[in-house]
């Protein structure tokens, strides 16, 4: 791992040409075909969807089940303690901001579109059994929970775990290709890596376009309900253009100023709307069904996971379960990379628990409060018009639902605003991720590149609406997900192999016996003086330059005399390191850094912030490839520093022998 960052040659363009050009050309070619021959495109879309459902449905079901088992076992295993980043790293975002961004990026628009529509449609037209019965109501909620439960987030977690582990712990680019490194090594920078990133870009574009399509249809229905705006494809294209412009502005503001703040606004509006439905609806009934629905989901999880309706074949599974699995897989490069980007510093166990349980818990409340309130309206209050309206146009389901609750106009206005903000976060998050994929993992790229992809996503969504509406959106999602599902299976294999190597390394570091360093020849009085003394930054920097750097140079010179590739470097903050290359094997890295600490409470008397900054003390801490080792070598002699380097190098060689 080198700490030297090469600056790009040109600041106005930062792209990985094979991925950028292939993705742009394929996407634009698809748009041109669908726009120039919509009838032909509609027929092709239908044929593709039928082929995927009839031929590859079993593969989708098996793959998604495997992804859930994989992430749960990782979290439960000893690997769960490994951090997504160096051992000393801390999370970049608070739990509140983290959960808000997870939820907004993951499935916000879908919850708004399907929260009422899906339970009512399953209740009125179940895949098995009689319609509009008590059993149909139970089945409707069980199926809805299944589609929006842990399977979806397990898909996201597979991609996010792989990306975060290799990018933040091993310094590889934050792109899909990095997950292949344990399997093919440096060849990730060749055609295989380009193909993996291109599949991820196409899946992301079509997955985001599907969400944008659903969102704009619902926004159009909301505006029609509130302000009599006509429902038409032309209005929807105009809405896509307008909201994409807002999303482009958010993209320009960046992750912290734009996406994070809008994500937090989404959460506030969503919680307000959820609380309103709970209070205005049948409150006790909703709390009862929340408990029962969760229990039904957990008790039937295994059976539902593998149910392909093979003995009662119909088009139902293709229009629902396989569509959802395809949608989540198509979204996984986008959502996975976004989750990885905001999850640095968390352990694997913390990550999996957070990603699987917290958004799923909120989703279950959402689907129960909206879906069971709608079912209650039909079953208990006899409002038969609601299923008819939903069957005629699913995009109006939410607004028809609000007609039977108080303050329907205000609720519909908030819901429309929420769809718009979810639209914006989906578009700008998607643009950020696609830009990172096509720029080779660059987190800071020129603004025009992010704007380009934001506009492309809007164009694809508009084209799919013109070419075939919801059916075209569903088909594009299912078809684009198929190749990336294969990529995800390879990602699981690569991550597991890398974690096993990590496990071997920890065992080798623990088990090998290393001779002790020569004792320091200090009197106990001088040793006590060093213990209570709190060094300043200038003292630590002087020690690093006068003692540590010469020690590392001595080690590097001796290693070079043994025909090993050893070099010494330093960073802007004063850190110094030695790096030893081992060809195709993992390189050795040893660094000493100045690290600031707050003074102990018994020393700090003045609580002013400027005084606290002045009173900070520093330690000269050792860092290896896997992160900080949490010990200080300040005032060690040159010979002791050399001994410490050799101890760690011997451990490293033992580790390389253990892994072959």
C-alpha positions in Angstrom: 0.0 0.0 0.0 1.6 3.2 -1.1 0.7 6.6 0.4 1.6 8.5 -2.7 -1.4 9.7 -4.7 -0.8 10.4 -8.3 -2.6 13.5 -9.4 -4.5 13.3 -12.7 -2.8 14.8 -15.7 -5.8 16.9 -16.7 -8.3 18.3 -14.2 -11.1 19.0 -16.7 -11.5 15.3 -17.6 -11.0 12.2 -15.3 -12.4 9.2 -17.0 -11.5 5.5 -17.6 -11.9 5.6 -21.4 -12.9 2.0 -22.0 -15.7 2.1 -19.4 -16.8 5.6 -20.0 -17.0 5.2 -23.8 -18.5 1.7 -23.8 -21.2 2.7 -21.3 -22.1 5.9 -23.0 -22.2 4.3 -26.5 -24.3 1.3 -25.4 -26.7 3.5 -23.5 -27.1 6.0 -26.3 -27.6 3.2 -28.8 -30.4 1.8 -26.7 -32.0 5.2 -26.4 -31.8 5.8 -30.1 -33.4 2.4 -30.9 -36.2 2.7 -28.4 -37.0 6.3 -29.5 -36.8 5.7 -33.2 -38.8 2.4 -33.2 -41.0 2.3 -30.1 -43.3 -0.4 -31.4 -40.4 -2.7 -32.3 -38.8 -2.0 -29.0 -42.0 -2.8 -27.1 -42.1 -6.2 -28.9 -38.4 -6.9 -28.1 -38.9 -5.9 -24.5 -41.8 -8.3 -24.1 -39.8 -11.2 -25.7 -36.8 -10.5 -23.5 -38.9 -10.5 -20.3 -40.6 -13.7 -21.2 -37.3 -15.4 -22.0 -35.8 -14.3 -18.7 -38.8 -15.3 -16.6 -39.2 -18.7 -18.3 -35.5 -19.6 -18.6 -33.6 -17.8 -15.9 -36.2 -17.4 -13.1 -34.7 -20.2 -11.1 -31.3 -18.6 -11.3 -32.5 -15.3 -9.9 -34.3 -17.1 -7.0 -31.3 -19.2 -6.1 -28.8 -16.4 -6.4 -30.7 -14.0 -4.2 -31.2 -16.7 -1.5 -27.5 -17.3 -1.6 -26.7 -13.6 -1.2 -28.8 -13.4 2.0 -27.2 -16.5 3.5 -23.7 -15.2 2.6 -24.0 -11.8 4.4 -25.7 -13.3 7.5 -22.9 -15.9 7.9 -20.2 -13.3 7.4 -21.7 -11.1 10.1 -22.0 -14.1 12.5 -18.5 -15.3 11.9 -15.2 -14.1 13.3 -14.8 -12.0 10.1 -17.6 -9.7 11.5 -15.0 -7.9 13.7 -13.0 -6.7 10.7 -13.4 -3.1 9.8 -14.3 -1.6 6.5 -11.1 0.5 6.6 -7.9 0.5 8.6 -8.2 -0.9 12.2 -7.9 2.6 13.6 -10.6 4.2 11.4 -13.8 5.7 12.7 -17.2 6.0 10.8 -17.5 9.1 8.7 -21.2 9.7 9.5 -23.4 9.5 12.5 -26.0 6.7 12.7 -28.8 9.2 11.9 -27.2 10.5 8.8 -26.0 7.0 7.8 -29.5 5.4 8.1 -31.1 8.4 6.3 -28.8 8.0 3.3 -29.3 4.2 3.3 -33.0 4.6 3.2 -33.2 7.4 0.6 -30.8 5.7 -1.8 -32.2 2.2 -1.3 -35.8 2.2 -2.2 -37.6 5.5 -1.4 -39.5 6.0 -4.7 -40.6 2.3 -4.7 -42.1 2.6 -1.2 -44.2 5.6 -2.3 -45.3 3.9 -5.5 -46.1 0.4 -4.1 -46.9 1.1 -0.5 -50.7 1.0 -1.1 -50.7 -0.5 -4.6 -49.0 -3.8 -4.0 -50.9 -5.0 -0.9 -54.2 -4.0 -2.6 -53.3 -5.7 -5.9 -52.3 -9.0 -4.1 -55.5 -8.8 -2.0 -57.7 -8.3 -5.1 -55.8 -10.7 -7.3 -53.7 -13.2 -5.3 -51.3 -15.6 -6.9 -53.2 -18.5 -5.3 -56.5 -18.8 -3.5 -59.7 -16.7 -3.5 -59.6 -12.9 -3.8 -60.7 -10.4 -1.1 -60.8 -12.9 1.7 -59.1 -12.9 5.1 -56.5 -15.4 3.8 -56.0 -13.2 0.8 -55.2 -10.2 3.1 -52.7 -12.3 5.1 -51.1 -13.5 1.9 -51.0 -10.0 0.4 -49.0 -8.6 3.3 -46.8 -11.7 3.5 -45.8 -11.4 -0.2 -45.3 -7.6 0.1 -43.0 -8.0 3.1 -41.1 -10.7 1.3 -40.5 -8.5 -1.8 -39.3 -5.5 0.4 -37.5 -7.4 3.1 -34.0 -8.6 3.9 -33.4 -10.2 0.4 -33.3 -6.7 -1.2 -30.9 -5.3 1.4 -28.7 -8.5 1.3 -28.2 -7.8 -2.4 -27.1 -4.3 -1.7 -24.9 -5.5 1.2 -22.9 -8.0 -1.0 -21.8 -5.2 -3.4 -21.3 -2.6 -0.6 -19.2 -5.0 1.5 -16.9 -6.0 -1.3 -16.4 -2.4 -2.5 -15.8 -1.0 1.0 -13.5 -3.8 2.1 -11.2 -3.5 -1.0 -11.3 0.3 -1.3 -11.0 1.3 2.3 -8.9 -1.5 3.7 -6.7 -2.3 0.8 -6.5 1.0 -1.1 -8.0 -0.2 -4.3 -10.3 2.0 -6.5 -13.9 2.2 -5.3 -15.2 0.4 -8.4 -16.7 -3.1 -9.1 -13.4 -4.4 -10.6 -11.6 -4.1 -7.3 -13.7 -7.1 -5.9 -12.0 -9.3 -8.4 -8.5 -8.5 -7.1 -8.1 -11.7 -5.0 -8.9 -13.8 -8.0 -7.1 -12.2 -11.0 -4.7 -9.7 -9.3 -3.5 -6.8 -11.5 -5.6 -8.0 -14.4 -8.5 -6.1 -12.9 -7.1 -3.1 -14.8 -7.6 -4.9 -18.1 -10.6 -6.1 -20.2 -12.2 -8.2 -17.4 -12.3 -5.2 -15.1 -13.6 -2.9 -17.8 -16.4 -5.4 -18.6 -17.4 -5.7 -14.9 -17.6 -1.9 -14.4 -19.5 -1.5 -17.7 -22.1 -4.1 -16.6 -22.4 -2.2 -13.3 -22.9 1.2 -15.1 -25.6 -0.2 -17.4 -27.4 -1.9 -14.5 -27.3 1.3 -12.5 -28.6 3.5 -15.4 -31.5 1.2 -16.1 -32.3 0.5 -12.4 -32.3 4.3 -11.6 -34.3 5.0 -14.8 -36.9 2.5 -13.7 -37.2 4.3 -10.3 -37.4 7.7 -12.0 -40.0 6.3 -14.4 -42.2 5.1 -11.5 -41.6 8.4 -9.6 -42.5 10.7 -12.4 -45.7 8.8 -13.2 -46.7 9.1 -9.5 -45.7 12.8 -9.4 -47.9 13.4 -12.5 -50.8 11.6 -10.8 -50.3 13.7 -7.7 -50.3 17.0 -9.6 -53.4 15.8 -11.5 -55.1 15.1 -8.1 -54.0 18.4 -6.6 -54.0 20.8 -9.5 -55.8 19.1 -12.4 -52.6 18.8 -14.3 -53.3 16.4 -17.2 -51.8 12.9 -17.1 -49.8 12.4 -20.3 -46.4 11.2 -21.5 -45.6 14.8 -22.5 -46.2 16.1 -19.0 -44.1 13.2 -17.6 -41.2 14.0 -19.9 -41.4 17.6 -18.8 -41.4 16.6 -15.2 -38.3 14.4 -15.8 -36.5 17.3 -17.3 -37.4 19.6 -14.5 -36.6 17.3 -11.6 -33.4 16.1 -13.3 -32.4 19.8 -13.4 -32.9 19.9 -9.6 -31.0 16.7 -9.2 -28.1 18.1 -11.3 -27.9 21.1 -8.9 -27.7 18.6 -6.0 -25.0 16.7 -7.8 -23.0 19.9 -8.2 -23.2 20.5 -4.4 -21.7 17.1 -3.7 -22.3 14.3 -1.2 -22.2 16.3 2.1 -23.9 19.5 1.0 -26.4 18.1 -1.4 -27.3 14.4 -1.1 -26.9 14.1 2.7 -29.1 17.1 3.4 -31.9 16.1 1.0 -31.7 12.5 2.4 -32.3 13.9 5.9 -35.2 16.0 4.5 -36.6 12.7 3.0 -36.5 11.0 6.4 -38.3 13.8 8.1 -41.1 14.0 5.5 -41.4 10.2 5.4 -41.7 9.9 9.2 -44.3 12.6 9.3 -46.4 10.9 6.6 -46.0 7.5 8.4 -47.1 9.0 11.7 -50.0 10.7 10.1 -51.3 7.4 8.6 -50.8 5.6 11.9 -52.8 8.2 13.8 -55.5 8.8 11.1 -55.9 5.1 10.3 -57.0 2.2 12.5 -54.2 2.6 15.0 -54.7 -0.5 17.1 -55.3 -2.7 14.1 -52.1 -1.4 12.5 -50.0 -2.1 15.5 -51.5 -5.6 15.7 -50.8 -6.3 12.1 -47.3 -5.0 12.3 -46.5 -7.6 14.9 -48.4 -10.4 13.0 -46.9 -9.5 9.6 -43.4 -9.5 10.9 -44.0 -12.9 12.5 -45.5 -14.3 9.3 -42.5 -13.0 7.3 -40.0 -14.7 9.6 -41.9 -18.0 9.9 -42.4 -18.3 6.1 -39.1 -16.8 5.0 -37.6 -20.1 3.9 -40.6 -21.3 1.9 -41.2 -18.0 0.2 -37.5 -17.7 -0.8 -37.6 -20.8 -3.0 -41.2 -20.6 -4.3 -41.2 -20.4 -8.1 -44.8 -21.4 -8.5 -43.5 -24.3 -10.7 -46.7 -26.4 -10.1 -49.1 -23.5 -10.9 -47.2 -21.6 -13.7 -48.4 -18.1 -14.5 -47.0 -14.7 -15.4 -47.4 -13.6 -11.8 -43.9 -14.3 -10.6 -42.3 -12.6 -13.6 -44.4 -9.4 -13.0 -43.7 -9.4 -9.2 -40.9 -11.5 -7.5 -38.5 -11.7 -10.5 -39.1 -8.1 -11.3 -38.2 -7.1 -7.8 -35.1 -9.3 -7.7 -34.0 -7.9 -11.0 -34.7 -4.4 -9.8 -32.7 -4.8 -6.6 -29.8 -6.5 -8.5 -29.8 -3.7 -11.2 -29.7 -1.1 -8.4 -27.0 -2.9 -6.4 -24.0 -1.3 -8.1 -25.5 2.1 -7.5 -26.8 1.5 -4.0 -24.0 -0.8 -3.0 -21.3 1.7 -4.1 -23.2 4.6 -2.4 -23.6 2.5 0.8 -19.9 1.6 0.7 -19.0 5.3 0.2 -20.8 6.3 3.4 -19.9 3.2 5.5 -16.2 3.6 5.9 -14.9 2.7 9.4 -17.7 0.3 10.4 -17.1 -3.3 11.2 -18.6 -6.0 8.9 -21.0 -7.1 11.7 -22.1 -3.5 12.4 -22.6 -2.9 8.7 -24.7 -6.1 8.1 -26.9 -5.5 11.1 -27.4 -1.9 10.2 -28.1 -2.5 6.5 -30.3 -5.6 7.0 -32.4 -4.7 10.0 -32.8 -0.9 10.3 -34.1 -0.1 6.8 -36.1 -3.3 6.8 -37.7 -2.3 10.1 -38.8 1.0 8.7 -39.9 -0.6 5.5 -42.1 -3.1 7.4 -43.8 -0.2 9.3 -44.3 1.7 6.0 -45.9 -1.3 4.2 -48.0 -2.3 7.2 -49.3 1.2 8.0 -50.1 2.0 4.3 -51.0 -1.5 3.0 -53.1 -2.7 6.0 -54.9 0.7 6.3 -55.9 0.2 2.6 -57.0 -3.4 3.2 -58.9 -2.3 6.3 -60.7 0.3 4.2 -61.9 -2.5 1.8 -62.5 -5.3 4.3 -64.0 -3.4 7.2 -65.4 -0.2 5.7 -66.6 -1.6 2.3 -64.7 0.9 0.1 -64.8 -1.3 -3.0 -63.7 1.6 -5.3 -60.1 1.5 -4.0 -59.2 -1.9 -5.6 -60.8 -0.8 -8.9 -58.9 2.5 -9.0 -55.6 0.7 -8.2 -56.2 -1.9 -10.9 -57.0 0.8 -13.5 -53.9 2.9 -12.6 -51.4 1.9 -9.9 -49.8 5.4 -9.9 -53.0 6.9 -8.4 -53.2 4.3 -5.6 -51.6 6.5 -2.9 -53.8 9.6 -3.8 -57.0 7.6 -3.9 -56.0 6.1 -0.5 -55.6 9.6 1.0 -59.2 10.5 -0.1 -60.5 8.3 2.6 -58.4 9.9 5.4 -58.7 13.4 6.9 -56.5 16.2 5.5 -56.2 14.4 2.2 -55.1 17.4 0.3 -52.2 18.2 2.7 -51.2 14.5 2.8 -51.2 14.3 -1.0 -49.1 17.4 -1.3 -46.5 16.1 1.2 -46.5 12.7 -0.6 -45.9 14.4 -4.0 -43.1 16.5 -2.5 -41.6 13.3 -1.0 -41.6 11.5 -4.3 -39.8 14.5 -5.9 -37.1 14.6 -3.2 -36.7 10.8 -3.5 -36.5 11.3 -7.3 -33.7 13.9 -6.7 -31.7 11.7 -4.3 -32.0 8.7 -6.6 -30.8 10.7 -9.6 -27.9 12.5 -8.0 -26.7 9.4 -6.0 -26.9 7.4 -9.2 -25.0 10.0 -11.1 -22.3 10.2 -8.4 -21.9 6.4 -8.6 -21.9 6.1 -12.4 -19.3 8.9 -12.6 -17.1 7.1 -10.1 -17.4 3.9 -12.1 -16.5 5.5 -15.4 -13.7 7.6 -13.9 -11.8 4.7 -12.4 -12.9 5.3 -8.8 -12.2 9.0 -8.6 -14.3 10.5 -5.8 -13.7 14.1 -7.0 -14.3 14.5 -10.7 -15.1 17.4 -12.9 -18.7 18.7 -12.6 -19.5 18.2 -16.2 -19.1 14.4 -15.9 -21.6 14.1 -13.1 -24.0 16.4 -15.0 -23.6 14.3 -18.1 -24.7 11.1 -16.3 -27.6 12.8 -14.5 -28.9 14.0 -17.9 -28.4 10.5 -19.4 -30.5 8.9 -16.6 -33.3 11.3 -17.3 -33.2 10.6 -21.0 -33.3 6.9 -20.5 -36.3 7.2 -18.1 -38.1 9.4 -20.6 -37.3 7.0 -23.5 -38.5 4.0 -21.7 -41.8 5.7 -20.9 -42.3 6.6 -24.5 -41.3 3.1 -25.7 -43.5 1.1 -23.5 -44.4 2.6 -20.2 -44.2 0.4 -17.1 -43.7 -2.8 -19.1 -40.6 -1.4 -20.7 -39.3 -0.2 -17.4 -39.7 -3.6 -15.8 -38.1 -5.5 -18.8 -35.1 -3.2 -18.9 -34.6 -3.8 -15.2 -34.9 -7.6 -15.3 -32.7 -8.0 -18.4 -29.9 -5.6 -17.3 -29.7 -7.4 -13.9 -29.0 -10.9 -15.4 -25.3 -10.3 -16.3 -24.6 -8.4 -13.1 -26.0 -11.3 -11.0 -23.1 -13.4 -12.3 -20.7 -10.6 -11.5 -22.1 -10.6 -7.9 -21.5 -14.3 -7.5 -17.8 -13.8 -8.4 -17.7 -10.8 -6.0 -18.8 -13.1 -3.1 -16.1 -15.6 -4.0 -13.4 -12.8 -4.1 -14.5 -11.3 -0.8 -14.5 -14.6 0.9 -11.1 -15.4 -0.4 -9.8 -12.0 0.8 -11.3 -12.5 4.2 -9.7 -15.9 4.5 -6.3 -14.4 3.7 -7.1 -11.7 6.4 -7.8 -14.5 8.9 -4.6 -16.3 8.0 -2.7 -13.1 8.6 -4.2 -12.5 12.0 -3.5 -16.1 13.1 0.1 -15.8 11.9 0.7 -12.5 13.7 -0.8 -14.1 16.9 1.0 -17.4 16.8 4.5 -16.7 15.6 7.1 -16.3 18.4 9.3 -13.2 17.9 12.4 -12.5 19.9 12.2 -9.5 22.2 13.8 -6.2 21.3 16.9 -5.2 23.1 15.9 -3.4 26.4 16.2 0.3 26.4 19.1 1.5 28.5 17.3 4.2 30.4 17.3 4.8 34.1 14.0 4.5 35.8 13.9 8.2 36.4 14.3 9.0 32.7 11.7 6.4 31.9 9.2 8.0 34.3 9.9 11.4 32.9 9.1 10.1 29.4 5.8 8.5 30.7 4.4 11.7 32.2 5.7 14.1 29.5 3.2 15.0 26.8 5.2 15.7 23.6 4.3 18.5 21.2 3.8 18.0 17.5 7.2 19.6 16.8 8.9 17.2 19.2 7.3 14.2 17.5 8.2 15.5 14.0 11.8 16.1 15.1 12.0 12.5 16.5 10.6 11.1 13.3 13.1 13.0 11.2 16.2 12.4 13.4 15.6 8.8 14.6 12.8 7.0 12.8 13.6 8.0 9.2 17.3 7.1 9.5 16.3 3.7 11.1 14.0 3.0 8.2 16.6 4.0 5.6 19.1 1.6 7.3 16.5 -1.2 7.0 15.7 -0.3 3.4 19.4 -0.2 2.4 20.0 -3.6 3.9 16.9 -5.1 2.2 18.0 -3.6 -1.2 21.4 -5.3 -0.7 19.4 -8.6 -0.5 17.8 -7.8 -3.9 14.5 -6.7 -2.4 12.5 -3.7 -3.6 12.6 -1.5 -0.5 11.9 2.3 -0.4 11.4 4.9 2.3 8.9 7.8 1.9 7.3 10.6 3.9 3.9 12.4 3.9 2.8 16.0 4.2 1.9 15.5 7.9 5.3 14.3 8.8 4.7 10.6 8.7 7.5 8.3 7.4 7.2 4.8 6.1 9.2 1.9 4.6 7.6 -0.3 1.9 9.0 -3.6 0.7 7.6 -5.0 -2.6 7.2 -8.8 -3.1 6.0 -9.0 -6.7 2.7 -10.7 -7.0 2.5 -11.3 -3.2 1.3 -8.7 -0.7 3.8 -5.9 0.0 5.1 -5.1 3.5 4.3 -1.7 4.8 5.5 -0.1 8.1 4.7 3.6 8.9 5.1 5.9 11.9 2.7 8.8 12.2 2.3 11.8 14.5 -1.2 11.4 16.0 -2.9 14.1 18.2 -4.7 13.4 21.4 -6.7 15.5 23.9 -4.9 16.1 27.1 -6.0 14.0 30.1 -8.7 15.5 32.4 -6.2 15.9 35.3 -4.0 18.1 33.1 -6.7 20.2 31.3 -7.7 23.1 33.5 -8.6 25.7 30.8 -11.7 24.6 28.8 -11.5 27.2 26.1 -11.4 25.6 22.6 -8.3 27.5 21.5 -6.5 26.5 24.7 -7.5 22.9 24.2 -6.0 22.9 20.7 -2.8 24.4 22.1 -2.6 21.7 24.8 -3.0 18.7 22.5 -0.2 16.2 22.8 1.2 13.8 20.1 2.3 10.2 19.9 4.5 8.6 17.3 2.3 5.6 16.4 3.0 2.6 14.3 0.7 1.8 11.3 0.7 -1.3 9.1 -1.2 -2.2 6.0 -4.3 -3.1 8.1 -4.2 0.2 10.1 -3.0 1.7 13.3 -1.4 -0.6 15.9 -2.2 1.7 18.9 1.3 1.9 20.4 3.7 4.7 20.7 7.5 4.5 19.9 8.4 8.0 20.9 11.9 8.2 22.4 12.8 4.7 21.3 16.4 4.3 20.1 17.3 3.8 16.5 18.1 0.1 17.2 14.8 -0.4 18.9 12.9 1.0 15.9 14.9 -1.2 13.6 14.0 -4.2 15.8 10.3 -3.3 15.7 10.4 -3.1 11.9 12.1 -6.5 11.7 9.6 -8.0 14.1 6.7 -7.0 11.9 8.5 -7.9 8.7 9.2 -11.4 10.1 5.5 -11.7 10.9 4.6 -10.6 7.4 6.9 -13.2 5.8 5.3 -15.9 8.1 1.9 -14.7 6.9 2.9 -15.0 3.2 4.2 -18.5 3.8 0.9 -19.4 5.5 -1.2 -18.3 2.6 1.1 -20.0 0.0 
